[in-house]
Amino acid sequence: MKIIDCHSHWGTQRGYIFRTPEELARQEKIWKTPVSYFTEQEQADYFRANNVRAVLDLSITKFMAIDEMRALHDYAMAQQRQHPDVIAGHWLQFDPRRGQEAIAEFERCLSAGAGFVGIGVNGQVTRVPASDPLWDPFYQRSADAGVPVMILTGLTGIGQGLPGGAGIKLDDGHPRHIDDVASRYPDLRILAARPAYPWQDEMIAILLHKPNVTYELHGWGPRQFTPALKKEISGRLQDRVMFGCDFPVLRYEKVLADWRSEGYSDAVLQKVLHDNAQAYLGLG
């Protein structure tokens, strides 16, 4: 089966999600996976070996100086053009306090012709929850361009176990913020990202109530999903749920095997692992 991964990260040293020795050490502590870098060609070959086409989250750029941010975006887009069969595009992250500077960079990348481009909203790390009006210009520009916005929700591994959670407030990722945005922007397509633990029932209610909200489930193995979520995947939400792996922190061999071990029908797996994302992201 062909796989579309709605949310992973760069596995190369230049694009790797964790940068400092302390962050790299915490990957092994929190996710229990070793740090290893791929060359650009090795990464593309790894995706091909697993029959995966991925949308990669460039989360590391949001606090960079604008010239450094542009250079990393250009690097990522150049690799997408070189390997379009396995890199479908990118989620770009910004600090919303940067205002027009960030909007202009988003528009530059939208017009670059390098696959899918969308905004990723990380209220916990930016400390600006998705419902804050500072994000409104990004929502309006995305709605105008007809591209979805990814909003992260639920427990994050960033800061987990550090004093005070490194200052991150989990409530800044509560699904109530997604509900607020969905109600104010009914024409904006919103992709809720990560299982919304510990607010999974609230997230399911929002999905049932707001047709402009869809769900991708990166960062967790499917065996760890709540019983309510497992039921909805094979039931009412089977057309609204999409696969995310969270490579390179998690690897396809394990995550895909776990998806296939959970007893979902072939028809449901076809939707979740490929068809829903192909239609949602416009990937021909």
TASULVEN-V110987 format. One record per residue. N is the residue number from 0. OMEGA is omega in radians with two decimals (none if undefined). Layout:
n & omega
N & OMEGA
N & OMEGA
This chain:
n & omega
0 & 3.00
1 & -3.08
2 & 2.92
3 & -3.13
4 & -3.06
5 & -3.10
6 & 2.92
7 & -3.09
8 & 3.09
9 & 3.10
10 & 3.10
11 & -3.11
12 & -3.11
13 & -3.06
14 & -2.97
15 & -3.04
16 & 3.14
17 & -2.94
18 & -3.03
19 & 3.06
20 & 3.14
21 & 3.12
22 & 3.14
23 & 3.11
24 & -3.12
25 & 3.02
26 & -3.10
27 & -3.13
28 & -3.04
29 & -3.05
30 & 3.10
31 & 3.09
32 & -3.11
33 & 3.06
34 & 3.02
35 & -3.10
36 & 3.03
37 & 2.84
38 & 3.13
39 & -3.14
40 & 3.11
41 & 3.12
42 & 3.11
43 & 3.14
44 & 3.10
45 & 3.07
46 & -3.12
47 & -3.12
48 & 3.14
49 & 3.08
50 & -3.02
51 & 2.90
52 & -2.91
53 & 2.89
54 & -3.00
55 & -3.10
56 & 3.11
57 & -3.02
58 & -3.01
59 & -3.00
60 & -2.83
61 & 3.14
62 & -3.14
63 & 2.93
64 & -2.98
65 & 3.14
66 & 3.11
67 & 3.10
68 & -3.14
69 & -3.13
70 & 3.13
71 & 3.04
72 & 3.14
73 & 3.07
74 & -3.10
75 & -3.12
76 & 3.08
77 & 3.10
78 & 3.08
79 & 3.13
80 & -3.13
81 & -3.07
82 & -3.07
83 & 3.13
84 & -3.11
85 & 3.04
86 & -3.08
87 & -3.10
88 & -2.99
89 & 2.81
90 & 3.12
91 & 3.13
92 & -3.13
93 & 2.91
94 & -3.04
95 & 3.11
96 & 3.13
97 & 2.96
98 & -2.99
99 & 3.09
100 & 3.14
101 & 3.12
102 & 3.14
103 & 3.12
104 & 3.05
105 & -3.14
106 & 3.10
107 & -3.13
108 & 3.09
109 & -3.06
110 & -3.02
111 & -3.14
112 & -3.11
113 & 3.09
114 & -3.13
115 & 3.04
116 & 3.08
117 & 3.13
118 & 2.98
119 & -3.09
120 & 3.14
121 & -3.09
122 & -3.10
123 & -3.08
124 & 3.09
125 & -3.09
126 & 3.02
127 & -3.07
128 & -3.01
129 & -3.13
130 & -3.12
131 & -3.13
132 & 3.09
133 & 3.13
134 & -3.00
135 & 3.11
136 & 3.11
137 & 3.11
138 & -3.11
139 & 3.14
140 & 3.11
141 & 3.10
142 & 3.12
143 & -3.12
144 & -3.14
145 & 3.13
146 & -3.14
147 & 3.01
148 & 3.06
149 & 3.09
150 & -3.13
151 & -3.10
152 & 3.06
153 & -3.10
154 & 3.03
155 & 3.05
156 & 3.13
157 & -3.14
158 & -3.07
159 & 3.12
160 & 3.10
161 & 3.13
162 & -3.13
163 & -3.10
164 & -3.11
165 & 3.10
166 & -3.13
167 & 3.06
168 & 3.14
169 & -3.11
170 & 3.08
171 & 3.06
172 & 3.13
173 & -3.13
174 & 3.06
175 & 3.14
176 & 3.07
177 & 3.11
178 & 3.13
179 & -3.12
180 & -3.12
181 & -3.13
182 & -3.11
183 & -3.12
184 & -3.07
185 & 3.13
186 & 3.13
187 & 3.05
188 & -3.06
189 & 3.08
190 & 3.05
191 & -2.96
192 & -3.11
193 & 2.94
194 & -2.93
195 & 3.10
196 & 0.12
197 & -3.06
198 & -3.01
199 & 3.14
200 & 3.09
201 & -3.14
202 & 3.10
203 & 3.11
204 & 3.13
205 & 3.11
206 & 3.13
207 & -3.07
208 & -3.02
209 & -3.11
210 & 3.10
211 & 3.08
212 & 3.07
213 & -2.93
214 & 2.93
215 & -2.82
216 & -3.13
217 & 2.96
218 & 3.14
219 & 2.95
220 & -3.07
221 & 3.09
222 & 3.14
223 & 3.14
224 & 3.09
225 & 3.09
226 & 3.14
227 & 3.13
228 & 3.12
229 & 3.13
230 & -3.10
231 & 3.14
232 & -3.14
233 & -3.10
234 & -2.98
235 & -3.05
236 & -3.06
237 & 3.08
238 & -3.03
239 & -3.09
240 & -3.11
241 & -3.08
242 & 2.90
243 & -3.07
244 & -2.99
245 & 2.93
246 & 0.05
247 & 3.13
248 & 3.02
249 & -3.05
250 & -3.02
251 & -3.07
252 & -3.10
253 & -3.01
254 & -3.14
255 & 3.08
256 & 3.12
257 & 3.06
258 & -3.07
259 & -3.12
260 & -3.00
261 & 3.06
262 & 3.08
263 & 3.11
264 & 3.09
265 & -3.13
266 & 3.11
267 & 3.11
268 & 3.11
269 & 3.12
270 & -3.02
271 & -3.05
272 & -3.09
273 & -2.87
274 & -3.12
275 & -3.13
276 & 3.12
277 & 3.13
278 & -3.04
279 & -3.08
280 & 3.13
281 & -3.10
282 & -3.13
283 & none
